[in-house]
Amino acid sequence: MKSLFVTLLFLFACITVIAQNALPAANGYIGIGTAAPTSRLHVLDNNRNYYVDRGIPGISDDNITENYILLHVMYIGTILPTDYHVMGRFSAVRGSSVGSNRKWIVDVNTASAYNRNIGSLVSFSDRASLVTLTYNSVAYLAVSIPKMSTLYNFSFTGYAQNDSFRIVRGSEVTDVNTFNATEEIGIQGAVVIKNAATSNRLVLSGIDSTYSNIIAVTHTAIPNSQLYIGNATSSYPVITQRNANIIESYRDLHIGAANSGKIIFENGRNGTTIGSSMVIANNKNVGIGVDNPAYKLTVDGTIGARRVKVTQEQWADYVFHPNYKLPALATVSQFIKDNKHLPDIPSEKEVKERGVDLGEMNKLYLQKIEELTLYIIDLQRQVDALKENTAKFMKENNQ
């Protein structure tokens, strides 16, 4: 009787275990905690599905601009999903053992629950991105696959709930938009990105004895080639730059705008309104307070300087040349009466419309001063002659 009881107890335990698990069937799938596995190994525990090497049918099409892996339905409008999420790694292969045999890997962490859609993505080998799209009139979160050589052997390993894993073509979807991934991907500690085959490296360090929140770009083969970008704390060595955002180069600093773009320095941003302080245009004109400078330097405002040096190709000393014709004062008088300004000097209207050339105007001022000097010299000559004639006349009459 005791032996029979033990046998019955063992059979009951086996039936219970088989009811909760699935041993390898014809498709080779194994389930733990589930009797209906959907991958080589499907574990259901704590109400969460974990998959190992879950295959995704289909291949990418390199004749299509973009291909996509549907992840899951997303929240939109008043549709409130209960728990749609994907946390894990997708992989695929480009080429073959006689080709590039390149492995495509993407880590995703997405979720749509109640009234939110969140997600982040990290890709390896080829660029990928999170997008939103519409497929068969339903909105999805998806992974965008760039147009390159065909990808095949797609698989997923990780956690997923209410997923919609499927390869779709760009021609099958609409309303494709890049997903605004606001979730952080955090790394605790200094981050060093370096190509082992070169001397280039990018260092992101939040804890430093001298700097804080600094991105340091260096080339270890070139001494003093550091470029620092970040926020300087109170310990920053340059006192006037403490508690400020800085860009500092230990060598020449080249800042360029490709494709005929402008270099714009701005402050006082208010939303999308830009308060440009200085603009370097693609024609090499510089504007301060001006977005489209018309001259090599255009300033909207007052310029303060200790000295200003203007080079000139011609100066007004030609007034003193023997062949210079000094205008008669009567002619000058008539010109002033008719035009209300001096000859050769621009009128008020012309100045308001076109401004003045400082170098040219100084030359004209000097010309008028030199002309006045000649007039004065001539008047003095006349005065001296008049004095001489008067003295002579007085002397002759007194005799």
VENNOR-V17285 format. One line per field, one symbol per residue. phi: phi as a letter, one per 20 degrees, with the letter a starting at -180 (. if undefined). psi: psi as a letter, one per 40 degrees, with the letter a starting at -180 (. if undefined). burial: # if it has 24 or more other C-alpha atoms within 12 Angstrom, else .. A space follows every 50 residues. Layout:
BEGIN
phi = ???
psi = ???
burial = ???
END
This chain:
BEGIN
phi = .ffffffffffffffffffeccfgdfemfcdcnbecfdbgccddblmced ddlffcfocedfedgcdbdfeafdfbmdfdfeadbccrcebbcdmbfddf leedccdcbcbcbldcccrbbcdcmdfbbecdbdclmdecebdedffbfg dblfbccqebblfcgaeceffecclfbffeeefeddceofdcdbefecee bcddcecbfddbldeddccfedfldfcdcrdeefeffegfdflcecccde cgddccdflmeedddcbmfcmeedefebcdffemfdcdmcecfecgbdce qeddbfbcddecebcefffefgefeffffffffffffedmaffmeffgff ffedmcegffffffgfgffffgfffffffffffffffffffffffffff
psi = dddddddddddddddddddeihihadeeihhheiegieidhhhhiffhhh ihfhihiiiiheeidiiihhciiihhbehgidghihhahiiihhaadead fhhhhhhigiihhbfihiiiihiicihiihiiihhfehhiiihhhihaih hafhihhaiihfifhihiideeiifhihhggehihihhiihhhhhdeiei ihhhhehiddihfhhhhiheehifeihhhahhaeehdhdeeifihihhhe ahhhhihiffiihhhiifhgbehhghdihhieeeihhhehdgheidhhhg ahhhidihhhiidiieeedeidehhhiiddddddddddefiiiehiiddd dddeaihddddddddddddddddddddddddddddddddddddddddd.
burial = ....................###.....################....## ######..###....##########.....#.############...... ..###########..########....########...########.### ####################..#..#..#.#................... ######....########.......########..#.........#.#.. ...........###...........######....########....#.. ..................#......#...............##.#..... ............###.##..#..#.........................
END
